[in-house]
Amino acid sequence: MRVILAEKAGFCFGVDRAVTMAYEVAEKSKKCCSLGPIIHNATVTDDLKAKGVDIIESPSEATGDETVIIRAHGVAPEVYDTLAEIGCEICDATCPFVKKIHKIVAENSADLTPVLIAGDPKHPEVQGIEGYCKGESYVFSSADELNSLLENNAELTKKPVTVVSQTTFSVEEWKKCKKIINLYYTNPKIFDTICFATNERQEEADKLACENDAMVVIGGRHSSNTVKLYNVCSSHCPTFLVERADELKNIDFSTYATVGVTAGASTPAAIIKEVLIAMSEIIETTNTQVEEVPSAASTENEFEAMLGELNDDSVVVCTVAAINATEIQVALPGTHRLGGLTGIVSYEDYSNDPAADPSKELKIGDELTLMILKGNDAEGTVKLSKKRLDAQKSWGDIVAAKEEGTVLEGTVTDIIKGGVLVATKGSTVFIPASLATEHRDDALESILKKQVSFRIIDVDQGRRRAVGSVRAVAAEKRKAASEAFWAAAEEGKSYTGTVKSMTSYGAFVDIGGVDGMVHISEMSWKRIKNPSEVFSIGQEVEVYIKALDKENKKISLGYRKDEDNPWAILKKDYPEGSVVEAEVVGLTTFGAFARVIPGIDGLIHISQIADHRIEKPEEVLSVGQKVTCKITAVDYDKKRVSLSIRALLEPVAEEAAEEAAEEAEEVAAEAEAE
């Protein structure tokens, strides 16, 4: 008899992730529990319990001083709210595929848009999905139930609808359901949410069941995906569901020439291993003629080779199977001795470049060349690294850069004691604090997470460590820039510069390899007391060369522009005789000063404030008052402007006097006539 093991057997990505997170929480937390069993497997849950992970069935059972693990099935939003109110810390191990369904129903449901869910209404995954529906939701477990639901709810068929499925729903049954949906609805939103791992398992199990005389399905009897596998297989051949190896002794395999073996997503590799070894032992004790019997020893050796602790640094080309917020799941090649096992690449092992984002750089189906770090016998997973392989490949480039004096580019990833670490070409280079910045007093924080150019100044081949210098490259760049600047510099030429430092009398601006000074008098057309009123450190400014001293390498820069000169604006827009609205900004014994335009104040002499004699300006005016006045004189050399309010009032007074005189003459003429 031959025993054939399915390639897609054992932990799926979501279960593997949840179990791993549970063990990590058990190690870090003093008190923790899971909301329901992490997986439908007593061996794993018992082991977790021994490590301190208790099981609670309701959020209300939490006490608030523990970490509560949300299992891969996920939960409704109100469960998170309840746990938060109690004060629990939450470890969310919800499968990313389930999270995707939550998002779909949240975004595509409403009061008038019900959700139809294919699945087991009593399953926690389905109950969690219902919790994200914003309107009505209906659950059906088969195509017949769906048909009955739609036949008996005529109103339901008149509304727009969103349709999803439980991740472990039967693939064949889902196909039937979609046909029914399309019969009742014109434009239904149907989302294929069966997990790709579930789909692959069911298809492979279906094929094995057709090709073999019998099937053994390993997994918990309460596991949805295990039960689905059993149903798929039993439709083609005699199928036996076992949870542990000792259940095999009650099964008679003597009449079967070939037996296929598969396992549910909640079945640890160790249990699959026990079942296969037990099957080989049973076969050896029967009188059945055996075509191909793997002995217990050979089977065990095979599994040890597959699942044992690995540290061989071998390299494999894998295919991306899934990507979530913390890790990448890959399929190892079937030709490799680890073929068929789950490969995991954590984000930490993906790249040493902090800007790298696997979720944006990768997609399902991409190939990755990875280095094997180790396997896990208990869970059937393989830990791999792209980062380690990149570092190994790039070390030769680092050594060559030292020998050839090549300038390298990298990102500052960390500040550590004595300097910084820079990621470049998959390797990490240490740069001492004294060589990490252009100037010795520059803060290391100013370059954190930024790109820098550096040279390798020392390598330790034995320890694979390299030391670099940013300052060496910065000094070379600055020298080259300075030479280029002085070769082309001329008075009047404009530059975009960066303010590097300030004093009480001006600011120093880097204009490309050299620093020039902008005197405080050249910063603004109005009077300022400190350069900080105009400039700030790091600000980009447009400046021009006012004067050059090439012999002493000194540059005077100008910032204020002629077109902004308020006296030029006054001359162009406000000639003598213009009437303006001015604001009183000061009062003296001899008159008032009023702002004509920003930067220019004019004097209204006391004799020009009113059309009658006044003793003090404040009898008529106050600071802040807006007045209409006439520009009577401008002295551009002495920068003085004369203003008059009276000039606008006197013509009115003269006209009144003339009218009064005419009226008096008319009265006198009438008197003489009488």
Number of C-alpha atoms within 10 A of each C-alpha: 20 17 22 16 18 17 17 23 28 29 24 24 25 25 25 25 21 23 22 14 17 25 15 11 21 21 14 10 13 12 15 26 26 26 20 18 23 25 23 21 20 16 16 19 19 14 12 21 17 11 15 18 27 20 20 16 11 12 21 12 12 22 13 16 13 16 24 27 27 24 27 26 27 23 25 18 14 13 18 16 12 14 21 14 10 16 15 19 15 17 18 17 23 20 22 20 21 24 16 12 22 22 13 19 26 18 12 18 21 17 9 14 18 23 27 22 22 28 23 19 16 9 14 17 23 23 18 21 28 25 18 21 24 18 17 15 20 14 22 19 19 18 20 13 14 21 16 12 16 15 13 10 10 11 9 18 17 12 13 18 23 21 24 24 27 27 26 26 23 25 21 13 14 21 12 14 23 18 11 16 22 13 10 16 15 12 11 15 16 16 14 17 19 21 21 16 20 23 17 15 26 28 17 20 28 20 16 23 25 17 15 20 18 24 29 25 25 29 30 23 16 12 18 23 23 27 20 19 29 27 17 22 27 20 12 18 17 16 22 17 21 17 20 19 17 12 13 18 11 7 9 11 19 14 10 16 17 19 22 23 25 30 31 29 29 27 31 26 22 17 21 26 19 17 22 22 20 20 22 20 16 17 22 16 8 12 8 14 12 16 11 11 17 21 17 19 12 13 18 16 13 15 22 13 14 22 24 17 14 17 11 10 15 12 15 16 14 21 19 20 21 22 23 15 11 12 18 23 26 28 22 23 15 12 8 11 14 21 16 20 26 24 26 27 24 21 21 14 19 22 23 23 21 14 11 12 13 18 15 8 8 15 14 13 13 12 15 16 15 25 24 23 18 18 24 16 19 13 23 26 26 26 20 29 25 23 23 21 22 20 21 15 14 17 19 10 16 27 19 13 16 19 13 11 13 14 16 19 16 21 21 26 20 18 18 13 8 10 16 22 22 29 23 21 19 21 26 24 23 23 27 18 21 17 20 28 22 16 12 12 9 13 12 18 12 9 18 17 18 14 15 21 18 25 22 25 15 16 17 10 10 6 7 15 16 20 21 25 25 23 21 19 19 20 14 11 13 15 14 13 16 16 12 13 15 14 10 8 14 15 13 14 12 17 15 13 22 20 21 17 16 19 12 11 13 19 25 22 26 19 24 17 18 19 22 24 21 26 19 22 17 17 23 19 18 12 10 13 10 16 20 15 10 11 17 16 14 13 11 16 17 15 23 24 20 17 15 18 9 12 6 7 11 14 21 18 28 23 20 17 14 11 9 11 14 17 20 13 14 16 12 9 10 17 14 16 13 13 17 16 14 21 19 22 16 16 19 13 11 13 19 25 22 27 19 22 17 9 13 17 22 23 23 26 20 22 17 22 25 20 15 9 10 13 11 16 21 15 10 10 18 15 14 13 11 15 15 13 25 21 22 17 16 20 9 12 6 7 11 14 20 20 30 23 22 19 17 16 15 14 10 11 11 11 10 11 11 11 10 12 11 10 11 11 11 11 11 10 10 9 9 7 6 5
